[in-house]
Amino acid sequence: MSDAECREEVVLLACNIDDMTGEELGHALELMLRQGALDAWHTPIVMKKSRPAVVFSVLARPADAARLREALLVHTSTLGVRWQTLQ
């Protein structure tokens, strides 16, 4: 199998969240996986004024990206979602 045949296009959705509890984040993460995300995770970060936060990331098939983006907006406190297409 050639390198080109092994490539799969995916969409990475991401948003910064600084006002949800660990339990709420865990629930949202499990929901993303149940709704068809290839993977989902949150990574600790520090925002301005040293506020603790997380980057909530979801890896999705292109066909599922819009639905999962909407689910992020509904089930988290984020006001916006960044996305990029990756191979």
Sequence and secondary structure as in RCSB ss.txt:
>XXXX:A:sequence
MSDAECREEVVLLACNIDDMTGEELGHALELMLRQGALDAWHTPIVMKKSRPAVVFSVLARPADAARLREALLVH
TSTLGVRWQTLQ
>XXXX:A:secstr
  HHHH   EEEEEEEE S  HHHHHHHHHHHHHTT SEEEEEEEE GGG EEEEEEEEE HHHHHHHHHHHHHH
SS S  EEEEE 
